[in-house]
């Protein structure tokens, strides 16, 4: 797929020469400089890099939470602002950000209520709760759910508007290792069922390899893409793939990139 085709498709993302400078009391901080990438429709792409390299900043620029100081971003051929208003993307944060006074179903319905049409989406919300494995927990409140279950609710909420793109900022970073591995498998199952394009921020090389079609490694601040690593592992994937030589080769390439060596084998 060409860059132009990626721009036109509702699930494609193009970031072209993007820079981001923040103004602070100590002076300007350049978080991104010349960041460029193209994500094809229905791809699962992870962003990996050292702390402070601009991964979350880049995600927020795509989501129209921040505006770049230079460069161009398009989602399906439209600006992030237009794409946001058309609900082209959903966003999942590291914290589930559920409203504690609302039930599971009510939290999932919140984006539709804000949009003014909750009744139309009730059946869809129930279907999504079933998809994420929370059937029977519709009336539960966040304090009654485990961390992994709360993140499932957050994913269902992000999908309830039927976005073409799902932006995920370290959604499993606060979970224990076993729960995180289970959520990785669940996310792949949900992605395969929905066909949504996913841009996923993580600090974990094994997680990035297990989930992704491609892994983009950002340099230290100011961040730019220093390695675009295709993940040549068959799908569907299960945890057994982590024991293979190919998996180890991919994670080793990422470790070298993070250490300053960008050449992948």
N, C-alpha and C positions, 0 to 999 in steps of 0.2 A: 504494500500500500504506500502511495506517495504521501508527502506531507500535505498536499492540497486535499487529497482524499480523506486524510485524517481530520482535517479541519471541517470538511463538509458534513461528515457523519456525526450524528448526535452523540455518539459515545467516544469520539476522538478528542484528544487534548494536544495542543501545541504550545510550547513555551519557547520563545525565540528571543535570545539575547537579553534575558531579564536581569535587572539589577535592583537591589533593595537596600536603601540606606536609612537607618533610624537616627533621629536626633535625640541625644541624651545630654544630661547636664555636663558630662565629661567631654562632650564633642560628638561628631558624627560617627556612627558605627556601620560599616558596610557589611551587610549580612550575606548578600548574593552579588555576583558580578559575572555577567555573560552566561547565565544559566540557560541552556537550551535542551529541549527533549521533545520527542513526539511519542504519544501513546496511542496505539491502534484500538479500535472498538473491540470490546470484550477481552482485552488483555488484562492480565494481573501483573502489575509492575510495582516493585518495592523500591523505596528510597532508603539508602544506607549511608552512614557517615558518622564522623566523630561528633560528640556533643558540641552544640553551638555552630554547626556548619551551615545551618539554614534549611534543614529538612522540613521542620514544622512551618517555617516562614513561607517556603515554597508552596506547601499545601494550602496555607491560608490565602496566598495570592491567587491560586487557582479557584478557591472558594469565594473570592470577592470579600473576604474578611479584611484583607489589606490590599492596598493599591501599589503596584510597582513604581519605582522612581525612574525606571527606564525599561525598554523592551516591550514585547507583545505577548499576550496570553489569549488563546482562543479555545473554547470548548464547543465542539460541533460547529465551528465556523462563526461563533458568536463571542462577544466579550464575556468575561466572568459575571459582570453585573446582569446582563441580559439572560445568561444561562441560569443564574440564581433565581431570577424572577420567574423563569419558565420551569423551575424545579428540575433542572437537568441533572443536578447532583444532590446526594445526601452526604452528611458528615458524621463520623463517629470519632469521639475524642477518647483519650486514655481513661478518663473518668466517665462513667455512664451518664452523668448529668441528668438522672431521672428526678422528677418532682416527687418528693417523699409523701405528699398528701394525695397522690393519684395512684390508682391501681395500675397493674401491668397493662391492661387493655387501654385505660385512659391515657397512659403515657405514650403508647404507640399511636393513638388517635390524635395526639396533640398537634402535629403538623397540619392535619386536615382541618382541625378546628380553627387554627390560625388562618387557614385558607378559606374558611367559611362553608365547608361542606363535609362535616363529620359523618353524617348518616350514610352517604354513598360509600364511605370507606370502611364501615364496620366489618363487613364480610371479608374484605381484603385484609384488614388488621388481624382478624381471627385466623385467616389462612396463613399469614406470615408468622404468627405465634406458633402455629402448628409446624411451619417450615423450620423454625429455629429451635424446635423441641420444647416448647413451653405450653403445650396444650394441657389444660387443667390448672394453669397458674394465672388465668386471666384476671382474677379478682385479688390476687396477692399484691401486697405493697412492697416497695423496694427493700425495706428493712427485713422482710421475710424471705428474701432471695439471697443466694450466694453471689460472690463477685462475678463468676462466670455467667450466672443466670441474668444478672443485671446487664452485662454486656450483650447478651442475646436480645434483651429487650431493646437496648440502644440500637442494635443492628436492624431489628424489625421496624423500629421507629424511623430509621434513616431510609428504609426501603418502602415505606407505606405510600409515598408519593410516586412510586414507580420511576425512580431516577435512572438515567442511562449510565451515570458515573457515581461510584461510591468512594469518598475520600476518607481514609482511616489513619488517625494520628496515634500511633503506638497503642492500639485499643486493648492489647493484652499485656502491656508492660507491668501492670500492678498485680497480675495474677501469679499464683504459684506455678511451678514448672509443669506439674501433671495437668492442672486445669488449662494452662496455656496450650499444651500440646493437644488436648481435646478440642479447644476452641479453634486451633488451626485446622483440624480435620473438619469441624463443623463449618468453618468459613469457606473451605473449598467446596463442600457439599452445597452450601447456599449459593456460592458463585456459579457453580455448574448449573444449578437449577434456574437461576435468574438471568444469566448471560450479561451481567453488569460489568462494565469496565471498573477496575479497582486500582487506585493509587494508594499505596500502603507504606507508612513510615514505620521503621523499626530500627533498633540498635543490634539486633541479633542476626548474624550471618546465617546460621542454620535455619532460622525461621524464614528469612528471605528466600533462601534456596528452595525450601520445602513448598512454599506457597506460590512462587512467581514463575511467570514466563520469562521475565527479564528482571535483573537487579541493576539499578543505577546507583553508583557510588559517588557521593559528593565529596569534594575537597574540603579541607579546613577553611574557615572563614577568611575571605569572602567565598562562599560556596559556588561551585560550578560542577558540572558532570565530568568526572575524570575517568570513569569506566562504565560502559554499557555492556553488561554480561548476560547473554542469552543463557537460559537454563535448559539444557538439552536432556531433560528427564521426561519419561513417558507420563502421560495422564491416562486415567485417574491415578493419584498418588496415595500411598498409605505409609505409615511410619516405617515399614521395612525398607523403604528407599534410603533412609538415613544410614543404613548399614552398608551401602554399596560404595564401590570405589569412585563411581561417577559423582556421587553426592559429596564425597570427601574432596574430590578435585575441584568442584565448584566452590565449596567453602574455603578451600585453600587459596583460590584465586581472589576471593573477596578479602581474606586476611592480608594478602600481599598488597592489595590496593589500599586497604586501610592503613597499612604500614608505609605506604608511599610507592609501592611497586604496582603499576597499572597494567602490566602485560599479562593477559590471561592465556592459559595454555589451550 
